[in-house]
Amino acid sequence: MISSIRSLINSKFGALFALIFVGLIAIAFALGDVSGSGNFGALSGGNVARVGDKNITLSELNDALENQLRAERQNTPTLDMSQFVDGGGLDSTLEQLINRYAITVFGEEYGMAVSKRLVDSEIRKIPGAMGLDGKFSADAFRAFAQQIGVSEKAIRDDITQNLFAQQILPAAASGPAAPDGMVLPYASLMLEQRTGQIASIPATAFLPTRAPNEAVLAKFYGANAVKFTIPEKRAISYAIFGRDIITQRAKPTEADIAAFYKANAAQFAASQTRNISQMIVPTEAAAKSVVAQVNAGKSLSAVAGELGLSVTTSANLTKDSLTSSTTAAVANAVFAAAQGSVAKPARGKLGWTVARVDAINNVAAKSLAAARADIEKTLLKTRSEEMLTEMTAEIEDAFADGATISDVAKQNGLKVNTSPKLLATGQDISNPNYKPIPEMEAMLPAAFQMETSGEAQLIELVPGEKFAMIAVAEFEEAAPPPLNDVRSIVQQQWALSEGAKSARAAADALRKAVDAGQPLQAALAAAGIKGAQVERLNGTRADISSAGKPAPPPLSMMFAMKKGTAKILSASGDRGWYVVHLTDVIKGDAGGNAPMLMARKQELTGILQQEYAAQMIVSAGKNAGIEKNEGGIEELRTRLTNRDGN
């Protein structure tokens, strides 16, 4: 159970709420074995399970399956629903839904509550529910719900279930720390060291001398078709465009430039800025004293130093900018003073300001002709952004209304290209020399997540700069090729398979000889197996549990054996067999290793907390009572895994 931690969030919109308590969810649904009774009682045909008095509908399970498949396809783009279900996806998704409902039923039964106001506050956090001003918008929320294809009630139910879990599961998981009496043996076990020998028995030493007949080869191919299956292939139609597509349309006219110049006349009029040095004192009297000392010949810095204060300098200040940073009184005083003089003291935001005008910078007015280039650049940038936003929105709306990629491309003067049928990796197996365009790196993952009969999509290649309209032109589902196309490869695999069978028999004979007391090296020499060899193998238990470092299978096997015994282990891909002989075991002692003991204590505590939460959910399910519509579930499984049977 501990090793089967699964995600809580399963609905179409669940990923948005996973951020609310993602750390909790990793603990929350560490289960998968809440079973139901065979009696389905009053459940209607449209429901797949009941938890307490709550039904899980077929529609809800379908939505959860689609969402989970999309998530899995982020890592495995070629995964289809049939493969997902065959791999246990249907069962795990249903169990996750049951777990969610079990926690909700438990919370309601024992007096916990999730108010409408609390649900509303969580809805306000959904990015898709924000308006253009960055604040919650009811219209934006309704549009978001419509976009993902769910009702407001479904979103509220989903949030409610999550909030019940937030209240219940942290308390369930907050058990005591792992006791020291458990930690020391566990930590010492990680330091245990084992040594042994491994004999590699290659399948190539036993390859058959005669080729298989047609019937044998066909039978082997049929039984091992999955090994030769070609992943799904898709031909992608695409039209790429960038900001330059609207540059000409966004180019401002002379009238536009003149209108902008007139509307922003103050920006181009003659202006004056000033460079100042200033200090701030607490009272008007102190300010007047500073002015008197500076007028008497002292520098502003010297006066500030005697008072324990500092002088700051600012350059190119306009009257408006100085007003916004201080007060109008300070700005008026500074801009009334002559260059090189000290302005009349004025009250600022933090005290009284004494400022010296270091320089007066006069900027001449700029004519329309002089400002034209800058205005054109500003207008072009602004209009390009606006028109690009409008264009992408129009394209998405057109696709949503059923327009094809060819229709939209023609309207916008774009060319549609179509790739060959490619694997998700971008390979064209019919043309090894094919090299996809660089943009295909972004287009392929999106294309392999699209429905094959769905609408075209608009994706960003470079945010805000480059876009692509994509659609699935053709596709071929994953399937093994005709035998004649891969005959030579199948013959090689058949030969290895036959050789691996004989290699296993030889490995088993060696194992028996070692168990009878014969040294592995001597037994192997007596067997006279071509290409076989013996190697020494050793490591600690920590070696086989190191993150990111998968241990060799023979080493892992040594930690599941009794000293002095031998076992056989298959090499992957029919490459042969191993004979593993464990010769020595040295027990570990972590008694003096304080850092390791602390780390193992934290690790065990985390595992126990996960188990507490898991048991809480199991108990909640048993308390509520769970029924499954086994017939309906199997009917759904058949429909999802056998398209021809629909």
C-alpha positions as CSV (number, residue, x, y, z in Angstrom):
1,M,0.0,0.0,0.0
2,I,2.8,2.4,1.0
3,S,4.4,2.0,-2.4
4,S,1.2,2.7,-4.4
5,I,0.7,6.4,-3.7
6,R,-1.6,7.9,-6.2
7,S,-2.8,11.4,-7.1
8,L,-6.1,12.7,-5.7
9,I,-7.0,15.1,-8.5
10,N,-8.7,13.4,-11.3
11,S,-11.3,15.7,-12.9
12,K,-10.8,17.8,-16.0
13,F,-10.1,20.8,-13.9
14,G,-8.3,19.0,-11.0
15,A,-4.8,20.1,-12.0
16,L,-5.8,23.7,-11.1
17,F,-6.7,22.7,-7.6
18,A,-3.8,20.3,-7.1
19,L,-1.7,23.4,-6.3
20,I,-3.8,24.1,-3.3
21,F,-2.5,21.2,-1.3
22,V,-0.2,19.2,-3.5
23,G,2.0,18.1,-0.6
24,L,-1.0,16.7,1.2
25,I,-2.3,14.9,-1.8
26,A,0.9,12.9,-2.1
27,I,-0.1,11.4,1.3
28,A,-3.8,11.5,0.9
29,F,-4.6,8.8,-1.6
30,A,-2.0,6.2,-0.8
31,L,-4.4,3.4,-1.3
32,G,-6.0,1.4,-4.0
33,D,-7.6,-1.6,-2.2
34,V,-11.1,-0.4,-1.1
35,S,-13.2,-3.2,-2.4
36,G,-17.0,-3.3,-2.9
37,S,-19.5,-5.9,-2.4
38,G,-21.0,-7.9,-5.2
39,N,-24.5,-6.7,-4.4
40,F,-25.2,-3.7,-6.4
41,G,-28.6,-3.1,-4.9
42,A,-30.4,0.1,-5.9
43,L,-27.6,1.6,-8.0
44,S,-28.9,2.7,-11.4
45,G,-27.4,1.6,-14.7
46,G,-25.8,5.0,-15.2
47,N,-23.7,4.6,-12.1
48,V,-20.5,2.7,-11.7
49,A,-20.2,2.8,-7.9
50,R,-21.8,4.1,-4.7
51,V,-20.1,5.4,-1.6
52,G,-22.5,5.7,1.2
53,D,-25.4,7.6,-0.3
54,K,-23.4,9.2,-3.1
55,N,-23.3,7.7,-6.6
56,I,-20.3,7.9,-9.0
57,T,-21.7,8.2,-12.4
58,L,-20.4,6.7,-15.6
59,S,-20.0,10.2,-17.0
60,E,-17.9,11.2,-14.1
61,L,-15.6,8.2,-14.5
62,N,-15.3,8.8,-18.2
63,D,-14.2,12.4,-17.5
64,A,-11.7,11.2,-15.0
65,L,-10.3,8.6,-17.4
66,E,-9.9,11.1,-20.2
67,N,-8.2,13.6,-17.8
68,Q,-5.9,10.9,-16.5
69,L,-5.0,9.7,-20.0
70,R,-4.1,13.2,-21.0
71,A,-1.8,13.5,-17.9
72,E,-0.1,10.1,-18.8
73,R,0.4,11.2,-22.4
74,Q,2.6,14.1,-21.2
75,N,5.2,11.4,-20.6
76,T,4.0,8.8,-23.1
77,P,2.5,10.7,-26.1
78,T,1.6,7.5,-28.0
79,L,-0.4,6.0,-25.2
80,D,-4.0,5.4,-26.1
81,M,-7.1,4.6,-24.0
82,S,-6.9,0.9,-24.7
83,Q,-3.4,0.7,-23.5
84,F,-4.1,2.9,-20.6
85,V,-7.0,0.7,-19.5
86,D,-5.0,-2.6,-20.1
87,G,-2.3,-1.1,-17.8
88,G,-4.7,-0.8,-14.9
89,G,-5.8,2.8,-15.6
90,L,-9.5,2.1,-15.3
91,D,-9.2,0.3,-12.0
92,S,-6.9,2.9,-10.4
93,T,-8.9,5.9,-11.6
94,L,-12.1,4.4,-10.2
95,E,-10.5,3.7,-6.9
96,Q,-9.2,7.3,-6.7
97,L,-12.8,8.5,-7.3
98,I,-14.1,6.1,-4.6
99,N,-11.4,7.4,-2.2
100,R,-12.4,11.0,-2.7
101,Y,-16.1,10.2,-2.0
102,A,-15.2,8.1,1.0
103,I,-13.4,11.1,2.7
104,T,-16.3,13.4,1.9
105,V,-18.9,11.0,3.3
106,F,-16.8,10.5,6.4
107,G,-16.5,14.3,6.9
108,E,-20.2,15.0,6.5
109,E,-21.1,12.1,8.8
110,Y,-18.9,13.3,11.7
111,G,-19.9,17.0,11.6
112,M,-17.2,18.6,9.4
113,A,-18.3,21.2,6.9
114,V,-17.2,23.0,3.8
115,S,-19.2,26.2,3.4
116,K,-20.2,27.8,0.1
117,R,-18.2,30.8,1.1
118,L,-15.0,28.7,1.4
119,V,-15.7,27.1,-2.0
120,D,-16.2,30.5,-3.5
121,S,-12.8,31.6,-2.2
122,E,-11.1,28.7,-3.9
123,I,-12.9,29.4,-7.1
124,R,-11.5,32.9,-7.0
125,K,-8.0,31.4,-7.2
126,I,-8.6,29.7,-10.5
127,P,-6.6,31.5,-13.2
128,G,-9.2,30.8,-15.8
129,A,-11.8,32.7,-13.6
130,M,-9.9,36.0,-13.8
131,G,-11.0,38.9,-15.9
132,L,-8.8,41.2,-17.9
133,D,-8.2,43.3,-14.8
134,G,-6.8,40.3,-12.9
135,K,-9.8,40.0,-10.6
136,F,-12.5,37.3,-10.4
137,S,-15.1,37.5,-13.0
138,A,-18.3,35.5,-13.0
139,D,-18.4,35.7,-16.8
140,A,-14.8,34.5,-17.1
141,F,-15.6,31.6,-14.6
142,R,-18.6,30.5,-16.7
143,A,-16.6,30.7,-19.9
144,F,-13.8,28.6,-18.2
145,A,-16.3,26.0,-17.1
146,Q,-17.8,25.8,-20.6
147,Q,-14.3,25.6,-22.1
148,I,-13.3,22.5,-20.1
149,G,-16.8,21.0,-20.6
150,V,-18.0,20.8,-17.0
151,S,-20.8,22.4,-15.0
152,E,-20.3,24.9,-12.2
153,K,-21.8,22.2,-9.9
154,A,-19.1,19.7,-10.9
155,I,-16.4,22.2,-10.2
156,R,-17.9,23.0,-6.8
157,D,-18.2,19.3,-5.9
158,D,-14.6,18.8,-6.9
159,I,-13.4,21.6,-4.7
160,T,-15.6,20.5,-1.8
161,Q,-14.1,17.0,-1.9
162,N,-10.6,18.5,-1.9
163,L,-11.4,20.7,1.1
164,F,-12.8,17.8,3.1
165,A,-9.5,16.0,2.5
166,Q,-7.5,19.1,3.6
167,Q,-9.4,19.0,7.0
168,I,-9.2,15.2,7.6
169,L,-6.0,13.8,6.2
170,P,-3.4,16.0,7.9
171,A,-4.8,15.1,11.3
172,A,-4.8,11.4,10.3
173,A,-1.2,11.6,9.1
174,S,0.1,13.5,12.1
175,G,1.1,10.4,14.0
176,P,4.2,10.1,16.3
177,A,7.7,9.9,15.0
178,A,9.2,6.5,14.3
179,P,10.6,5.0,17.5
180,D,14.4,4.7,17.9
181,G,14.0,1.0,18.5
182,M,12.7,0.7,14.9
183,V,15.2,3.2,13.4
184,L,18.5,1.5,14.4
185,P,17.8,-2.0,12.9
186,Y,16.5,-0.3,9.7
187,A,19.5,1.9,9.4
188,S,21.9,-1.0,10.1
189,L,20.1,-3.0,7.5
190,M,21.0,-0.4,4.9
191,L,24.7,-0.9,5.7
192,E,24.6,-4.7,5.3
193,Q,27.1,-5.8,2.7
194,R,26.8,-8.9,0.5
195,T,29.3,-10.6,-1.8
196,G,28.8,-13.2,-4.4
197,Q,29.5,-14.5,-7.8
198,I,27.6,-14.3,-11.0
199,A,27.8,-16.6,-14.1
200,S,26.5,-15.2,-17.4
201,I,25.1,-17.8,-19.6
202,P,24.5,-16.2,-23.1
203,A,21.7,-17.3,-25.3
204,T,24.0,-17.1,-28.3
205,A,25.8,-20.2,-27.0
206,F,22.7,-22.2,-27.8
207,L,21.4,-20.8,-31.0
208,P,19.5,-23.4,-33.2
209,T,21.4,-24.5,-36.3
210,R,18.3,-24.7,-38.6
211,A,15.9,-22.0,-39.6
212,P,12.3,-22.3,-38.5
213,N,9.6,-23.3,-40.9
214,E,6.8,-20.9,-41.9
215,A,4.3,-22.2,-39.4
216,V,6.8,-22.0,-36.4
217,L,7.8,-18.5,-37.4
218,A,4.2,-17.3,-37.8
219,K,3.3,-18.7,-34.4
220,F,6.2,-17.1,-32.8
221,Y,5.4,-13.7,-34.4
222,G,1.8,-13.9,-33.3
223,A,2.7,-14.7,-29.7
224,N,5.3,-11.9,-29.6
225,A,3.7,-9.3,-31.8
226,V,3.9,-6.7,-29.1
227,K,7.7,-6.8,-29.4
228,F,7.5,-5.7,-33.0
229,T,4.7,-3.2,-32.8
230,I,5.3,0.1,-34.5
231,P,4.1,3.0,-32.3
232,E,1.3,5.2,-33.4
233,K,2.1,7.5,-36.4
234,R,0.6,10.8,-37.2
235,A,0.9,13.1,-40.2
236,I,0.6,16.7,-39.1
237,S,-0.8,19.5,-41.2
238,Y,0.5,22.8,-40.0
239,A,0.8,26.5,-40.9
240,I,3.4,28.6,-39.1
241,F,3.2,32.3,-38.7
242,G,4.8,35.1,-36.6
243,R,4.3,38.7,-35.6
244,D,5.5,39.7,-39.1
245,I,2.2,38.5,-40.6
246,I,0.4,41.6,-39.3
247,T,3.3,44.1,-39.5
248,Q,2.1,45.5,-42.8
249,R,-1.5,45.8,-41.6
250,A,-0.4,47.4,-38.4
251,K,1.8,50.0,-40.0
252,P,0.4,53.5,-39.0
253,T,-0.6,56.1,-41.6
254,E,0.6,59.7,-41.7
255,A,-2.8,60.7,-40.2
256,D,-2.3,58.2,-37.3
257,I,1.1,59.6,-36.6
258,A,-0.2,63.2,-36.7
259,A,-3.1,62.3,-34.4
260,F,-0.8,60.7,-31.9
261,Y,1.5,63.8,-31.9
262,K,-1.4,66.0,-31.3
263,A,-2.9,63.8,-28.5
264,N,0.5,63.7,-26.7
265,A,1.6,67.3,-27.4
266,A,2.9,67.7,-23.8
267,Q,5.3,64.8,-24.5
268,F,6.9,66.7,-27.4
269,A,6.7,70.3,-26.1
270,A,9.7,72.1,-24.7
271,S,10.6,70.9,-21.2
272,Q,13.0,71.4,-18.4
273,T,14.6,69.0,-16.0
274,R,16.8,69.6,-13.0
275,N,19.7,67.8,-11.2
276,I,19.5,68.4,-7.4
277,S,21.3,67.5,-4.2
278,Q,19.0,67.3,-1.2
279,M,18.9,66.4,2.5
280,I,15.9,66.0,4.8
281,V,15.7,67.4,8.4
282,P,12.9,67.1,10.9
283,T,11.9,70.7,11.5
284,E,11.5,73.9,9.6
285,A,14.0,75.6,12.0
286,A,16.6,73.0,11.2
287,A,16.0,73.5,7.5
288,K,16.4,77.2,7.7
289,S,19.7,76.7,9.7
290,V,21.0,74.4,7.0
291,V,20.2,77.0,4.3
292,A,21.9,79.8,6.3
293,Q,25.1,77.7,6.7
294,V,25.2,76.8,3.0
295,N,24.7,80.5,2.1
296,A,27.5,81.4,4.4
297,G,29.9,79.2,2.4
298,K,29.6,75.7,3.8
299,S,28.9,72.8,1.5
300,L,25.6,70.9,1.8
301,S,27.6,67.7,2.4
302,A,29.6,69.3,5.2
303,V,26.5,70.5,7.0
304,A,24.8,67.1,6.6
305,G,27.9,65.4,8.0
306,E,27.9,67.6,11.1
307,L,24.2,66.6,11.7
308,G,24.8,62.9,11.1
309,L,22.7,63.0,8.0
310,S,23.4,62.3,4.3
311,V,22.9,64.0,1.0
312,T,21.3,62.3,-2.0
313,T,21.5,63.4,-5.6
314,S,19.0,63.0,-8.5
315,A,19.3,63.8,-12.2
316,N,16.9,64.8,-14.9
317,L,13.9,65.4,-12.6
318,T,10.8,66.8,-14.1
319,K,8.5,68.9,-12.0
320,D,5.8,66.1,-12.2
321,S,8.2,63.3,-11.2
322,L,9.5,65.4,-8.3
323,T,6.0,66.1,-7.1
324,S,5.0,62.5,-7.2
325,S,8.1,61.4,-5.2
326,T,7.9,64.3,-2.6
327,T,5.3,67.0,-2.5
328,A,4.1,69.9,-4.7
329,A,5.6,72.4,-2.3
330,V,9.1,70.8,-2.7
331,A,8.8,70.7,-6.5
332,N,7.6,74.3,-6.6
333,A,10.5,75.5,-4.5
334,V,13.1,73.5,-6.5
335,F,11.8,74.7,-9.9
336,A,11.7,78.3,-8.6
337,A,15.3,78.4,-7.6
338,A,18.2,79.4,-9.9
339,Q,21.0,77.0,-10.9
340,G,23.6,76.7,-8.2
341,S,21.3,78.1,-5.4
342,V,19.6,76.5,-2.5
343,A,15.8,76.3,-2.8
344,K,13.5,77.6,-0.2
345,P,12.9,74.9,2.4
346,A,9.6,73.0,2.0
347,R,7.8,70.2,3.8
348,G,8.1,66.9,2.1
349,K,6.7,63.4,2.9
350,L,9.4,62.6,5.4
351,G,10.3,66.0,6.8
352,W,11.6,69.3,5.6
353,T,13.6,69.3,2.4
354,V,16.6,71.4,1.7
355,A,17.6,71.1,-2.0
356,R,20.4,72.7,-4.1
357,V,19.8,73.0,-7.8
358,D,23.0,71.6,-9.4
359,A,21.9,71.9,-13.0
360,I,19.0,73.1,-15.2
361,N,18.5,71.0,-18.3
362,N,16.4,72.6,-21.0
363,V,15.0,70.3,-23.7
364,A,13.8,71.9,-26.9
365,A,10.4,71.2,-28.4
366,K,10.3,68.3,-30.9
367,S,8.6,68.9,-34.2
368,L,6.3,66.3,-35.8
369,A,9.0,65.6,-38.4
370,A,11.6,65.0,-35.6
371,A,9.3,62.8,-33.6
372,R,7.9,60.9,-36.5
373,A,10.2,57.8,-36.4
374,D,9.7,57.3,-32.6
375,I,5.9,57.7,-33.0
376,E,5.8,55.2,-35.8
377,K,7.8,52.7,-33.9
378,T,5.5,53.1,-30.8
379,L,2.3,52.8,-32.8
380,L,3.6,49.8,-34.8
381,K,4.5,47.9,-31.6
382,T,1.2,48.6,-29.9
383,R,-1.0,47.9,-32.9
384,S,1.0,44.7,-33.7
385,E,0.3,43.4,-30.2
386,E,-3.4,44.2,-30.4
387,M,-3.9,42.8,-33.9
388,L,-1.9,39.7,-33.1
389,T,-4.1,39.1,-30.0
390,E,-7.2,39.7,-32.1
391,M,-6.0,37.4,-34.9
392,T,-5.1,34.4,-32.6
393,A,-8.5,34.8,-30.8
394,E,-10.3,34.8,-34.2
395,I,-8.4,31.7,-35.3
396,E,-9.3,29.8,-32.1
397,D,-12.9,30.9,-32.4
398,A,-12.9,29.7,-36.1
399,F,-11.6,26.3,-35.1
400,A,-14.1,26.0,-32.3
401,D,-16.9,26.7,-34.9
402,G,-15.6,23.8,-37.0
403,A,-13.4,25.6,-39.5
404,T,-10.5,23.5,-41.0
405,I,-6.9,24.5,-40.9
406,S,-7.1,25.0,-44.7
407,D,-10.0,27.4,-44.4
408,V,-8.3,29.6,-41.7
409,A,-4.9,29.5,-43.5
410,K,-6.5,30.7,-46.7
411,Q,-8.2,33.6,-45.0
412,N,-4.9,34.7,-43.5
413,G,-2.7,34.1,-46.6
414,L,-0.8,31.2,-45.0
415,K,0.5,28.1,-46.6
416,V,-0.4,24.7,-45.1
417,N,2.3,22.0,-45.1
418,T,1.8,18.3,-44.1
419,S,4.5,16.1,-42.6
420,P,5.0,12.5,-43.4
421,K,3.5,10.0,-40.9
422,L,5.8,10.5,-37.9
423,L,6.3,8.8,-34.6
424,A,6.0,10.9,-31.5
425,T,9.8,11.2,-31.6
426,G,9.7,12.9,-35.0
427,Q,11.1,9.8,-36.9
428,D,9.8,8.8,-40.2
429,I,10.4,5.0,-40.2
430,S,9.8,4.9,-44.0
431,N,12.6,7.4,-44.6
432,P,15.6,7.2,-42.2
433,N,17.1,10.4,-43.7
434,Y,14.0,12.5,-42.9
435,K,14.8,15.4,-40.6
436,P,11.8,17.3,-39.1
437,I,11.8,21.1,-39.1
438,P,12.8,22.6,-35.7
439,E,9.3,23.8,-34.9
440,M,8.2,20.1,-35.0
441,E,9.7,19.7,-31.5
442,A,6.9,21.8,-30.1
443,M,4.2,20.7,-32.6
444,L,4.5,17.0,-32.2
445,P,3.7,16.7,-28.5
446,A,0.6,18.9,-29.0
447,A,-0.4,16.9,-32.1
448,F,-0.1,13.5,-30.3
449,Q,-2.4,14.8,-27.5
450,M,-5.1,15.9,-29.9
451,E,-8.1,13.8,-30.8
452,T,-7.6,12.3,-34.2
453,S,-11.0,13.5,-35.3
454,G,-10.9,16.7,-33.3
455,E,-10.7,20.3,-34.3
456,A,-7.5,22.0,-35.3
457,Q,-5.5,23.9,-32.7
458,L,-3.4,27.0,-32.4
459,I,-0.2,26.7,-30.3
460,E,2.6,29.0,-29.4
461,L,6.0,28.1,-30.7
462,V,7.7,31.2,-29.2
463,P,5.5,33.0,-26.7
464,G,4.0,36.2,-28.2
465,E,6.1,35.9,-31.3
466,K,5.6,32.7,-33.3
467,F,2.6,30.5,-33.7
468,A,1.4,27.3,-35.5
469,M,-2.0,26.0,-36.5
470,I,-1.9,22.2,-36.4
471,A,-4.3,19.4,-37.2
472,V,-4.0,15.6,-37.5
473,A,-4.0,14.9,-41.3
474,E,-3.6,11.1,-41.1
475,F,-2.8,8.6,-38.4
476,E,-2.0,4.9,-38.0
477,E,-2.6,3.2,-34.7
478,A,0.1,1.3,-33.1
479,A,0.3,-2.2,-34.7
480,P,2.8,-4.9,-35.7
481,P,3.8,-4.7,-39.4
482,P,3.3,-7.6,-41.8
483,L,5.6,-10.5,-41.1
484,N,7.3,-10.3,-44.5
485,D,8.4,-6.7,-43.7
486,V,10.3,-7.8,-40.6
487,R,11.0,-11.4,-41.4
488,S,14.8,-11.3,-40.8
489,I,14.3,-9.5,-37.4
490,V,11.7,-12.0,-36.3
491,Q,14.0,-14.9,-37.3
492,Q,16.8,-13.4,-35.2
493,Q,14.4,-13.0,-32.2
494,W,13.1,-16.5,-32.6
495,A,16.7,-17.9,-32.6
496,L,17.5,-15.9,-29.4
497,S,14.3,-17.1,-27.8
498,E,15.2,-20.7,-28.5
499,G,18.7,-20.1,-27.4
500,A,17.5,-18.5,-24.1
501,K,15.4,-21.7,-23.4
502,S,18.5,-23.9,-23.6
503,A,20.5,-21.2,-21.6
504,R,18.0,-21.5,-18.8
505,A,18.3,-25.3,-18.7
506,A,22.1,-24.9,-18.5
507,A,21.8,-22.2,-15.8
508,D,19.5,-24.4,-13.8
509,A,22.0,-27.3,-14.0
510,L,24.7,-25.0,-12.7
511,R,22.5,-23.9,-9.9
512,K,21.9,-27.5,-8.8
513,A,25.7,-28.2,-9.0
514,V,26.4,-25.1,-6.7
515,D,23.7,-26.1,-4.3
516,A,25.3,-29.6,-4.1
517,G,28.6,-28.0,-3.0
518,Q,30.5,-27.5,-6.3
519,P,32.3,-24.1,-6.7
520,L,30.5,-22.0,-9.4
521,Q,33.8,-21.6,-11.4
522,A,34.4,-25.3,-11.5
523,A,30.8,-26.1,-12.4
524,L,30.9,-23.6,-15.3
525,A,34.2,-25.0,-16.6
526,A,32.8,-28.6,-16.5
527,A,29.7,-27.4,-18.5
528,G,32.0,-26.0,-21.3
529,I,29.5,-23.3,-22.3
530,K,30.9,-21.0,-25.0
531,G,31.2,-17.4,-24.0
532,A,30.1,-18.0,-20.4
533,Q,32.1,-16.3,-17.6
534,V,32.1,-15.7,-13.8
535,E,32.4,-12.3,-12.2
536,R,32.6,-11.2,-8.6
537,L,29.7,-9.0,-7.3
538,N,29.4,-7.0,-4.0
539,G,27.5,-4.1,-2.6
540,T,25.4,-2.8,0.3
541,R,21.6,-2.7,0.6
542,A,21.9,1.1,0.3
543,D,23.3,0.5,-3.2
544,I,20.1,-1.1,-4.4
545,S,17.9,1.7,-3.1
546,S,19.9,4.7,-4.2
547,A,17.7,7.2,-6.1
548,G,18.6,7.6,-9.7
549,K,21.0,4.6,-9.7
550,P,19.2,1.4,-10.7
551,A,21.1,-1.5,-9.3
552,P,22.1,-4.5,-11.5
553,P,19.3,-7.1,-11.1
554,P,21.8,-9.8,-9.9
555,L,22.9,-7.5,-7.1
556,S,19.3,-6.9,-6.1
557,M,18.7,-10.7,-6.1
558,M,21.6,-11.3,-3.7
559,F,19.7,-9.3,-1.0
560,A,16.7,-11.8,-1.3
561,M,18.9,-14.9,-0.9
562,K,20.3,-17.1,1.9
563,K,24.0,-17.3,2.3
564,G,25.6,-20.2,0.4
565,T,22.6,-20.6,-2.0
566,A,22.4,-20.0,-5.8
567,K,19.5,-18.7,-7.9
568,I,19.0,-18.2,-11.6
569,L,17.8,-14.9,-13.1
570,S,16.8,-14.0,-16.7
571,A,18.6,-11.4,-18.7
572,S,16.3,-9.1,-20.5
573,G,15.5,-9.5,-24.2
574,D,16.2,-13.2,-24.3
575,R,19.9,-12.5,-24.0
576,G,20.5,-15.4,-21.7
577,W,20.5,-16.3,-18.0
578,Y,22.5,-15.5,-14.8
579,V,23.4,-17.9,-12.0
580,V,23.8,-15.8,-8.8
581,H,25.7,-17.4,-5.9
582,L,25.7,-15.6,-2.5
583,T,29.0,-16.3,-0.8
584,D,29.2,-13.9,2.1
585,V,27.0,-11.6,4.3
586,I,28.5,-8.8,6.5
587,K,25.9,-7.3,8.8
588,G,25.8,-3.5,9.1
589,D,25.9,-1.4,12.3
590,A,24.7,2.2,12.2
591,G,25.0,2.7,16.0
592,G,27.5,5.5,15.7
593,N,26.3,7.1,12.6
594,A,24.1,9.9,13.9
595,P,23.4,11.6,10.5
596,M,22.2,8.4,9.0
597,L,20.1,7.5,12.0
598,M,18.4,11.0,11.8
599,A,17.8,10.6,8.0
600,R,16.3,7.1,8.5
601,K,14.1,8.3,11.3
602,Q,12.7,11.0,9.1
603,E,12.2,8.5,6.3
604,L,10.4,6.0,8.5
605,T,8.3,8.8,10.1
606,G,7.2,9.9,6.6
607,I,6.3,6.3,5.6
608,L,4.3,5.8,8.8
609,Q,2.4,9.1,8.2
610,Q,1.5,7.9,4.7
611,E,0.3,4.7,6.1
612,Y,-1.8,6.5,8.8
613,A,-3.5,8.5,6.0
614,A,-4.0,5.4,3.8
615,Q,-5.6,3.5,6.7
616,M,-7.8,6.5,7.4
617,I,-9.2,6.4,3.8
618,V,-9.6,2.6,4.0
619,S,-11.6,3.0,7.2
620,A,-13.7,5.8,5.8
621,G,-14.6,3.6,2.8
622,K,-15.6,0.7,5.0
623,N,-17.5,3.0,7.3
624,A,-19.5,4.5,4.4
625,G,-20.0,1.2,2.6
626,I,-18.9,0.8,-1.0
627,E,-20.7,-0.9,-3.8
628,K,-19.4,-1.4,-7.3
629,N,-21.4,-2.0,-10.5
630,E,-19.0,-4.8,-11.6
631,G,-21.1,-5.6,-14.7
632,G,-21.1,-1.9,-15.8
633,I,-17.4,-1.6,-15.1
634,E,-16.6,-4.6,-17.2
635,E,-18.8,-3.4,-20.0
636,L,-16.9,-0.1,-19.9
637,R,-13.6,-1.9,-19.9
638,T,-14.6,-3.9,-22.9
639,R,-15.8,-0.9,-24.8
640,L,-12.6,1.1,-24.1
641,T,-10.2,-1.8,-25.0
642,N,-12.0,-3.3,-28.0
643,R,-13.1,-0.6,-30.5
644,D,-14.2,-3.1,-33.1
645,G,-16.6,-4.5,-30.5
646,N,-18.5,-1.3,-30.1
